[in-house]
Amino acid sequence: MKVYVIDNGGQWTHREWRVLRYLGADTEIVPNDVPFEKIKDADAIVLSGGAPRIGMQEKLGNIDEYLEKADVPILGICAGHQYMARYFGGECSPAEVPEYGKVEIEIHEHDGIFRNIPDKITVWESHNDEVTILPSNFILLASSKYCRVQAMKHRSKPLFGLQFHPEVEHTEYGEEIFRNFLEEAK
């Protein structure tokens, strides 16, 4: 299985790559401005987190093109999640309470990437901005005390977004979340 990790300048992009490699995926990190033609052989795509406020940018490399043309599962993490939400008509704003470190989230929907994951888990956060309005064609998957849209999925396409960082060892069930994501690509 070929998985491209799109590098948006996040501090943990290599950890995403490492977890996916550990799970047996043929994984490659590529810059976010690589043309879609060069990654069209993907079985799945991960949109990494990024530098502060990157999810708020009007344009982020060629991510619009990936979201428009790819017909494979795509997982947006942190800034990748925020950018995906904005692309599909949602809104992002500065968080009223930025979250850093360990945060408990409540999972509302257990299919897809949260299959066989408990109702409440502790995850690792690092964000100043967040999705404040869910895109109309997305379903809310998880929330925390201060961030309503911790996770989302498209109603009909294999598109997922996570505000938290499943690649960090402090996130409970992070490896299982990635494994479930890879199952979406089979």
Secondary structure, DSSP 8 states (H G I E B T S, - for coil): -EEEEEEEB-TTHHHHHHHHHHTT-EEEEEETTS-GGGTTT-SEEEEEEESTTGGG-S--TTHHHHHHH--S-EEEETHHHHHHHHHTT-EEEEEEEEEEEEEEEEES--SGGGTT--SEEEEEEEEEEEEEE--TTEEEEEEESS-S-SEEEESSSSEEEESS-TTSTTSTTHHHHHHHHHHHT-
